[in-house]
């Protein structure tokens, strides 16, 4: 299940998470982000219990994207203890994204 992050739940869901967190930085007007959405959603079930999948709308919450230095979207950031450990930029098809996630674990 993919959770949507707000300033209110950022600390709990990202910084204090026991599991690594894959953050999808996106915006509603972004075409590649719309393509990434279903792929991200589907993979969230594959990695359930191993990685938490969350989304941050950069248009609604630019203050959450800023500290990660997000310059383009979609950007996926793998975080542990609230700190970035890896980054993927741009749309990736499901098989390629799964391969990249596996290599990051």
N, CA and C atoms as an extended XYZ file, in Angstrom:
315
Properties=species:S:1:pos:R:3:atomname:S:1:resname:S:1:resid:I:1 pbc="F F F"
N         0.838       -1.194        0.000 N   UNK     1
C         0.000        0.000        0.000 CA  UNK     1
C         0.879        1.252        0.000 C   UNK     1
N         0.547        2.190       -0.852 N   UNK     2
C         1.292        3.436       -0.957 CA  UNK     2
C         0.627        4.484       -0.077 C   UNK     2
N         1.420        5.145        0.759 N   UNK     3
C         0.891        6.200        1.622 CA  UNK     3
C         1.297        7.561        1.074 C   UNK     3
N         0.426        8.531        1.241 N   UNK     4
C         0.725        9.900        0.826 CA  UNK     4
C         1.274       10.659        2.030 C   UNK     4
N         2.400       11.312        1.811 N   UNK     5
C         3.112       12.000        2.888 CA  UNK     5
C         2.746       13.473        2.913 C   UNK     5
N         2.541       13.971        4.124 N   UNK     6
C         2.267       15.383        4.375 CA  UNK     6
C         3.265       15.852        5.437 C   UNK     6
N         3.351       17.143        5.675 N   UNK     7
C         4.240       17.604        6.744 CA  UNK     7
C         3.889       16.971        8.096 C   UNK     7
N         2.609       16.639        8.293 N   UNK     8
C         2.167       16.078        9.565 CA  UNK     8
C         2.658       14.648        9.799 C   UNK     8
N         2.788       13.841        8.729 N   UNK     9
C         3.190       12.443        8.933 CA  UNK     9
C         4.600       12.132        8.421 C   UNK     9
N         5.317       13.134        7.925 N   UNK    10
C         6.662       12.936        7.371 CA  UNK    10
C         7.606       12.273        8.379 C   UNK    10
N         7.669       12.821        9.562 N   UNK    11
C         8.583       12.315       10.595 CA  UNK    11
C         8.285       10.849       10.910 C   UNK    11
N         7.023       10.554       11.157 N   UNK    12
C         6.627        9.194       11.535 CA  UNK    12
C         6.860        8.195       10.404 C   UNK    12
N         6.464        8.543        9.178 N   UNK    13
C         6.480        7.597        8.062 CA  UNK    13
C         7.832        7.474        7.373 C   UNK    13
N         8.683        8.497        7.457 N   UNK    14
C         9.971        8.448        6.751 CA  UNK    14
C        11.143        8.392        7.728 C   UNK    14
N        11.235        9.343        8.621 N   UNK    15
C        12.388        9.423        9.522 CA  UNK    15
C        12.385        8.276       10.534 C   UNK    15
N        11.222        7.955       11.089 N   UNK    16
C        11.148        6.944       12.154 CA  UNK    16
C        10.777        5.548       11.651 C   UNK    16
N        10.712        5.356       10.335 N   UNK    17
C        10.333        4.054        9.784 CA  UNK    17
C        11.383        2.998       10.102 C   UNK    17
N        10.925        1.820       10.514 N   UNK    18
C        11.826        0.692       10.775 CA  UNK    18
C        12.354        0.095        9.474 C   UNK    18
N        11.611        0.280        8.393 N   UNK    19
C        11.989       -0.255        7.086 CA  UNK    19
C        12.542        0.860        6.204 C   UNK    19
N        13.328        0.501        5.174 N   UNK    20
C        13.697        1.512        4.178 CA  UNK    20
C        12.404        2.064        3.546 C   UNK    20
N        12.465        3.297        3.074 N   UNK    21
C        11.292        3.947        2.482 CA  UNK    21
C        11.648        4.384        1.063 C   UNK    21
N        10.812        3.992        0.104 N   UNK    22
C        10.982        4.465       -1.269 CA  UNK    22
C         9.976        5.591       -1.476 C   UNK    22
N        10.511        6.789       -1.699 N   UNK    23
C         9.685        7.988       -1.826 CA  UNK    23
C         9.548        8.352       -3.300 C   UNK    23
N         8.319        8.477       -3.772 N   UNK    24
C         8.036        8.924       -5.129 CA  UNK    24
C         7.687       10.403       -5.057 C   UNK    24
N         8.596       11.257       -5.547 N   UNK    25
C         8.327       12.694       -5.646 CA  UNK    25
C         7.646       12.917       -6.988 C   UNK    25
N         6.438       13.482       -6.973 N   UNK    26
C         5.623       13.595       -8.173 CA  UNK    26
C         4.765       14.850       -8.119 C   UNK    26
N         4.073       15.122       -9.213 N   UNK    27
C         3.081       16.202       -9.273 CA  UNK    27
C         1.966       15.770      -10.223 C   UNK    27
N         0.743       16.238       -9.993 N   UNK    28
C        -0.401       15.801      -10.799 CA  UNK    28
C        -0.294       16.164      -12.285 C   UNK    28
N         0.420       17.231      -12.616 N   UNK    29
C         0.519       17.676      -14.003 CA  UNK    29
C         1.628       16.961      -14.782 C   UNK    29
N         2.405       16.124      -14.125 N   UNK    30
C         3.583       15.486      -14.724 CA  UNK    30
C         3.201       14.187      -15.438 C   UNK    30
N         3.336       14.155      -16.768 N   UNK    31
C         2.998       12.974      -17.563 CA  UNK    31
C         3.752       11.717      -17.140 C   UNK    31
N         5.099       11.771      -17.062 N   UNK    32
C         5.841       10.582      -16.629 CA  UNK    32
C         5.469       10.133      -15.207 C   UNK    32
N         5.078       11.089      -14.353 N   UNK    33
C         4.645       10.729      -12.993 CA  UNK    33
C         3.362        9.912      -13.049 C   UNK    33
N         2.450       10.285      -13.964 N   UNK    34
C         1.195        9.546      -14.116 CA  UNK    34
C         1.471        8.119      -14.593 C   UNK    34
N         2.478        7.957      -15.451 N   UNK    35
C         2.845        6.622      -15.924 CA  UNK    35
C         3.495        5.816      -14.797 C   UNK    35
N         4.258        6.479      -13.941 N   UNK    36
C         4.956        5.808      -12.847 CA  UNK    36
C         3.992        5.361      -11.755 C   UNK    36
N         2.903        6.077      -11.560 N   UNK    37
C         1.959        5.795      -10.478 CA  UNK    37
C         1.527        4.342      -10.373 C   UNK    37
N         0.963        3.749      -11.451 N   UNK    38
C         0.508        2.356      -11.364 CA  UNK    38
C         1.660        1.366      -11.148 C   UNK    38
N         2.819        1.647      -11.721 N   UNK    39
C         4.002        0.782      -11.542 CA  UNK    39
C         4.427        0.807      -10.078 C   UNK    39
N         4.488        2.006       -9.507 N   UNK    40
C         4.884        2.197       -8.115 CA  UNK    40
C         3.889        1.477       -7.194 C   UNK    40
N         2.602        1.644       -7.481 N   UNK    41
C         1.521        1.024       -6.708 CA  UNK    41
C         1.655       -0.506       -6.745 C   UNK    41
N         1.872       -1.062       -7.938 N   UNK    42
C         1.982       -2.508       -8.097 CA  UNK    42
C         3.197       -3.060       -7.348 C   UNK    42
N         4.330       -2.383       -7.462 N   UNK    43
C         5.540       -2.867       -6.795 CA  UNK    43
C         5.445       -2.734       -5.275 C   UNK    43
N         4.614       -1.828       -4.793 N   UNK    44
C         4.466       -1.679       -3.340 CA  UNK    44
C         3.951       -2.981       -2.722 C   UNK    44
N         3.147       -3.734       -3.466 N   UNK    45
C         2.640       -5.005       -2.942 CA  UNK    45
C         3.721       -6.084       -2.987 C   UNK    45
N         4.606       -6.021       -3.978 N   UNK    46
C         5.693       -7.000       -4.111 CA  UNK    46
C         6.678       -6.892       -2.943 C   UNK    46
N         6.931       -5.665       -2.497 N   UNK    47
C         7.933       -5.429       -1.453 CA  UNK    47
C         7.317       -5.196       -0.070 C   UNK    47
N         6.039       -5.535        0.083 N   UNK    48
C         5.363       -5.331        1.366 CA  UNK    48
C         6.131       -6.043        2.480 C   UNK    48
N         6.396       -5.320        3.562 N   UNK    49
C         7.146       -5.872        4.673 CA  UNK    49
C         8.653       -5.711        4.539 C   UNK    49
N         9.111       -5.263        3.351 N   UNK    50
C        10.552       -5.049        3.122 CA  UNK    50
C        10.888       -3.575        2.928 C   UNK    50
N        10.000       -2.877        2.209 N   UNK    51
C        10.178       -1.450        1.922 CA  UNK    51
C         8.812       -0.789        2.031 C   UNK    51
N         8.757        0.391        2.633 N   UNK    52
C         7.530        1.183        2.634 CA  UNK    52
C         7.550        2.097        1.414 C   UNK    52
N         6.465        2.121        0.671 N   UNK    53
C         6.327        2.967       -0.518 CA  UNK    53
C         5.466        4.168       -0.155 C   UNK    53
N         5.982        5.365       -0.401 N   UNK    54
C         5.238        6.589       -0.096 CA  UNK    54
C         5.363        7.567       -1.257 C   UNK    54
N         4.424        8.500       -1.327 N   UNK    55
C         4.428        9.525       -2.369 CA  UNK    55
C         4.404       10.902       -1.725 C   UNK    55
N         5.159       11.821       -2.321 N   UNK    56
C         5.124       13.220       -1.896 CA  UNK    56
C         4.790       14.071       -3.116 C   UNK    56
N         3.684       14.794       -3.025 N   UNK    57
C         3.274       15.702       -4.090 CA  UNK    57
C         4.119       16.976       -3.957 C   UNK    57
N         5.026       17.177       -4.922 N   UNK    58
C         5.955       18.314       -4.838 CA  UNK    58
C         5.256       19.652       -5.048 C   UNK    58
N         4.088       19.623       -5.669 N   UNK    59
C         3.348       20.868       -5.867 CA  UNK    59
C         2.692       21.310       -4.556 C   UNK    59
N         2.119       20.354       -3.823 N   UNK    60
C         1.455       20.666       -2.561 CA  UNK    60
C         2.456       20.878       -1.424 C   UNK    60
N         3.586       20.136       -1.458 N   UNK    61
C         4.543       20.174       -0.347 CA  UNK    61
C         5.985       20.371       -0.828 C   UNK    61
N         6.273       21.514       -1.462 N   UNK    62
C         7.647       21.757       -1.929 CA  UNK    62
C         8.648       21.761       -0.781 C   UNK    62
N         8.173       22.081        0.425 N   UNK    63
C         9.070       22.115        1.585 CA  UNK    63
C         9.564       20.713        1.953 C   UNK    63
N         8.865       19.665        1.527 N   UNK    64
C         9.315       18.291        1.781 CA  UNK    64
C        10.284       17.820        0.705 C   UNK    64
N        10.158       18.360       -0.498 N   UNK    65
C        11.054       17.985       -1.601 CA  UNK    65
C        12.385       18.729       -1.508 C   UNK    65
N        12.366       19.942       -0.990 N   UNK    66
C        13.558       20.788       -0.921 CA  UNK    66
C        14.757       20.150       -0.254 C   UNK    66
N        14.605       19.593        0.944 N   UNK    67
C        15.755       19.000        1.631 CA  UNK    67
C        16.399       17.838        0.861 C   UNK    67
N        15.632       17.207       -0.042 N   UNK    68
C        16.178       16.110       -0.842 CA  UNK    68
C        16.790       16.610       -2.153 C   UNK    68
N        16.711       17.922       -2.397 N   UNK    69
C        17.305       18.489       -3.608 CA  UNK    69
C        16.646       17.992       -4.882 C   UNK    69
N        15.336       17.821       -4.841 N   UNK    70
C        14.603       17.319       -6.011 CA  UNK    70
C        14.592       18.402       -7.085 C   UNK    70
N        15.114       18.048       -8.276 N   UNK    71
C        15.182       19.012       -9.376 CA  UNK    71
C        14.244       18.655      -10.522 C   UNK    71
N        13.945       17.373      -10.675 N   UNK    72
C        13.047       16.918      -11.724 CA  UNK    72
C        12.189       15.795      -11.180 C   UNK    72
N        11.021       15.615      -11.809 N   UNK    73
C        10.131       14.548      -11.357 CA  UNK    73
C         9.704       13.720      -12.556 C   UNK    73
N         9.382       12.460      -12.375 N   UNK    74
C         9.402       11.742      -11.109 CA  UNK    74
C        10.832       11.434      -10.650 C   UNK    74
N        11.043       11.526       -9.355 N   UNK    75
C        12.295       11.104       -8.720 CA  UNK    75
C        11.927       10.166       -7.588 C   UNK    75
N        12.591        9.019       -7.565 N   UNK    76
C        12.400        8.058       -6.481 CA  UNK    76
C        13.637        8.093       -5.604 C   UNK    76
N        13.435        8.260       -4.310 N   UNK    77
C        14.538        8.300       -3.353 CA  UNK    77
C        14.350        7.172       -2.353 C   UNK    77
N        15.376        6.345       -2.203 N   UNK    78
C        15.357        5.322       -1.165 CA  UNK    78
C        16.008        5.930        0.069 C   UNK    78
N        15.260        5.932        1.182 N   UNK    79
C        15.748        6.547        2.415 CA  UNK    79
C        15.763        5.513        3.544 C   UNK    79
N        16.781        5.624        4.373 N   UNK    80
C        16.857        4.846        5.612 CA  UNK    80
C        17.105        5.838        6.728 C   UNK    80
N        16.325        5.733        7.795 N   UNK    81
C        16.413        6.667        8.925 CA  UNK    81
C        16.284        8.121        8.465 C   UNK    81
N        15.479        8.345        7.420 N   UNK    82
C        15.241        9.691        6.918 CA  UNK    82
C        16.339       10.241        6.033 C   UNK    82
N        17.384        9.454        5.779 N   UNK    83
C        18.518        9.914        4.957 CA  UNK    83
C        18.526        9.183        3.614 C   UNK    83
N        18.806        9.915        2.549 N   UNK    84
C        18.861        9.324        1.220 CA  UNK    84
C        20.030        8.352        1.098 C   UNK    84
N        19.743        7.170        0.553 N   UNK    85
C        20.805        6.200        0.293 CA  UNK    85
C        20.914        5.869       -1.195 C   UNK    85
N        19.858        6.195       -1.962 N   UNK    86
C        19.917        5.971       -3.405 CA  UNK    86
C        18.826        6.782       -4.078 C   UNK    86
N        18.989        6.996       -5.394 N   UNK    87
C        18.060        7.848       -6.134 CA  UNK    87
C        17.908        7.339       -7.561 C   UNK    87
N        16.676        7.390       -8.056 N   UNK    88
C        16.366        7.070       -9.449 CA  UNK    88
C        15.555        8.237      -10.002 C   UNK    88
N        15.920        8.704      -11.193 N   UNK    89
C        15.228        9.849      -11.780 CA  UNK    89
C        14.586        9.438      -13.101 C   UNK    89
N        13.335        9.851      -13.289 N   UNK    90
C        12.623        9.580      -14.529 CA  UNK    90
C        11.783        8.321      -14.441 C   UNK    90
N        10.937        8.140      -15.452 N   UNK    91
C        10.066        6.978      -15.507 CA  UNK    91
C        10.881        5.725      -15.808 C   UNK    91
N        10.564        4.638      -15.102 N   UNK    92
C        11.163        3.340      -15.378 CA  UNK    92
C        10.043        2.312      -15.501 C   UNK    92
N        10.093        1.448      -16.536 N   UNK    93
C         9.104        0.378      -16.620 CA  UNK    93
C         9.234       -0.560      -15.424 C   UNK    93
N         8.183       -1.307      -15.139 N   UNK    94
C         8.120       -2.137      -13.937 CA  UNK    94
C         9.329       -3.072      -13.784 C   UNK    94
N         9.665       -3.819      -14.823 N   UNK    95
C        10.766       -4.787      -14.713 CA  UNK    95
C        12.087       -4.108      -14.380 C   UNK    95
N        12.347       -2.975      -15.028 N   UNK    96
C        13.593       -2.246      -14.788 CA  UNK    96
C        13.598       -1.631      -13.384 C   UNK    96
N        12.468       -1.093      -12.969 N   UNK    97
C        12.385       -0.508      -11.627 CA  UNK    97
C        12.586       -1.591      -10.570 C   UNK    97
N        11.980       -2.754      -10.762 N   UNK    98
C        12.146       -3.862       -9.814 CA  UNK    98
C        13.617       -4.269       -9.731 C   UNK    98
N        14.266       -4.344      -10.872 N   UNK    99
C        15.693       -4.687      -10.924 CA  UNK    99
C        16.521       -3.660      -10.142 C   UNK    99
N        16.218       -2.389      -10.326 N   UNK   100
C        16.948       -1.316       -9.632 CA  UNK   100
C        16.702       -1.367       -8.124 C   UNK   100
N        15.456       -1.614       -7.739 N   UNK   101
C        15.137       -1.716       -6.302 CA  UNK   101
C        15.891       -2.889       -5.694 C   UNK   101
N        15.889       -4.038       -6.377 N   UNK   102
C        16.598       -5.212       -5.868 CA  UNK   102
C        18.076       -4.929       -5.684 C   UNK   102
N        18.663       -4.164       -6.590 N   UNK   103
C        20.094       -3.865       -6.492 CA  UNK   103
C        20.388       -2.881       -5.349 C   UNK   103
N        19.374       -2.108       -4.929 N   UNK   104
C        19.572       -1.143       -3.843 CA  UNK   104
C        19.441       -1.802       -2.474 C   UNK   104
N        18.802       -2.953       -2.420 N   UNK   105
C        18.558       -3.607       -1.118 CA  UNK   105
C        19.768       -4.385       -0.628 C   UNK   105
